[in-house]
Amino acid sequence: MLKITLKDNSTLEVEKGASILDVAKKISEGLARNATCGEVNGEVKDLRYELQEDCNLVIHTFQEEDLEGKKAYWHTTSHIMAQAVKRLFPEVKFAIGPSIDNGFYYDFDVETPFTDEDKANIEEEMKKIIKENIEIERFSLPKKDALELMKDQPYKVELIEELPEGEEISFYKQGDFTDLCAGPHLLNTGKIKAVKILSSSGAYWRGSEKNKMLQRIYAISFPKASQLQEYLDFLEEAKQRDHRKIGKDLEIFMTHKLVGSGLPMYLPNGATIRRILERYIQDKEISLGYAHVYTPSLANVDLYKTSGHWDHYKEDMFPVMKMDTEEMVLRPMNCPHHMLIYKNKMHSYRDLPIRIGELAHDFRYESSGSVCGLERVRQMCQNDAHLFVRPDQIKEEVGKVLNLIKEVYQKDFGFPASSFQYRLSLRDKANKEKYIDNDEMWETAESQLREILKELQIDFYEAEGEAAFYGPKIDIQIRTALNHDVTIPTCQLDFALPERFELEYIGEDGKAHRPVVIHRAILGSSDRFISFLLEETKGNLPVWVAPVQVKILPITDNQHEYAYNVKEKLQAKGIRVEVDDRNEKTGYKIREAQLQKIPYMLIVGEKEVEGNSVSIRSREEGDIGAKSVEDFIKEILEKIHNKK
């Protein structure tokens, strides 16, 4: 008999040679019905896998949050898709078909790209294979026999040839289809209940442009049709929230191949949004004692060798430019510049904390495949600041940073506290070469941030491997409307750069002491924050941020003069306003303004002119009714001031 320790630390005994499925049945019929794979001592295995010794066992299902159960389900469906393609296109050559975080894909070598009709036929054939409820069998072969079996599949042959000699190579067979695969897979095709092909695209074999372009089909599957429909609804919602679509529709930003990938250009509406946000955060920082600076976007390579970025971040930086006797590089971040600004003069312990802020342009060498609208760019404007503090000031200053983050995100932008999680990001002790080498510094910094979070009674979780190369950090994880976790605001504790730049202050004892640096970003980069805000609001920006806050719609030409008089009154109070004086019907103008996400529309006709009033239509509330111009100005200014 074997002793099996389960996920909840309970144990049970089974006969040697019992499969993972047998264990699931012993626990409950429901678990056996829903199980997709198991994890034996941390290694994912098929339900068919026979246990030969005492072990820890986790049985995975599709329903759990952990992806392992879903991946086995989706990987099985990828083989069903490959079998369907084989039936419809007998000459196809197969590449790979892995599961991914949301479904799966398979790469095929076919003569012509798949059409929409092809994809519809493949999906129908997949449903037939599922109904056939074909048993899925696992077997293995020595390398020589594996090569013989796959001799007509060149991509599989290439993969097999790279495997070490003497290794048993596993395959999965379902009816007339056999594929090279490590698994795990479900027991039969009938376990799949709902499937949908999502899209197709070209993909180079092994991601290299030197190799042949293959055809990749993306798809997903679920145990219930209702789950598939929920996912399709989610995709439609994601499409409506895509900041790239919103940015184009609302004329916020554009890109052009002559400028380059990852280098968006802000149009007037986008420039207004960015200006409002940047002034907003600078004013907040000034009220909290920050001093703002400007530093160059270009620096000598030696600056980054001193800071450590050259050793730990060089691959993400743009190539060096040789100028006369200097080697210059575009900066990836501006903390080294701020170290030198601090060092520009001697400081007393009474001067600290010194808070240096900047809206700084930084540059990251992102690959063309990873850039995305405003979310991931090659040039960004960082809302960055560095706080130079005495060791006894760390807790208070970190607390102030966290309070500022709450004020910005929860009070001014209205994001619920329930959407926030605090993550203590630590270094990966198993890969210390990624970080500045100073164990004592790391232990001190990590323990200090941990203690601060506990003392401030903030719930948090820890994540190894998420620290900056120079120190640990508190990352605020925001759960978005699309249920994604994103990191925007962050607070980092740094003992390393003050040491590397030999920063000092004169203490109360008259001796030189080393300050500690707190790196913090509230809005992160202006670019990424705008993309986040557009997606969270679907472009329905708060009144105080909206590029056009009011649009005046005269009903006929007779009201044009009055409309422009109203515009002047609003502009004089700092309200961003436009007049739509086109010769179009009022209903058409209203629909246009709604599509442009304008917070307020003021309709003016003869009655409004006579009464010195405006008929108000709100983006959220619809028709509000008529009010005097002065009353409307008073109300909208209150909303702007209070950031309602």
Order of alpha helices (4+ residues) and beta strands (2+ residues): beta-beta-alpha-alpha-beta-beta-beta-alpha-beta-beta-beta-alpha-beta-alpha-alpha-beta-beta-beta-beta-alpha-alpha-beta-beta-alpha-beta-beta-alpha-alpha-beta-beta-alpha-beta-beta-alpha-beta-alpha-beta-beta-beta-alpha-beta-beta-beta-alpha-beta-alpha-beta-alpha-beta-alpha-beta-beta-alpha
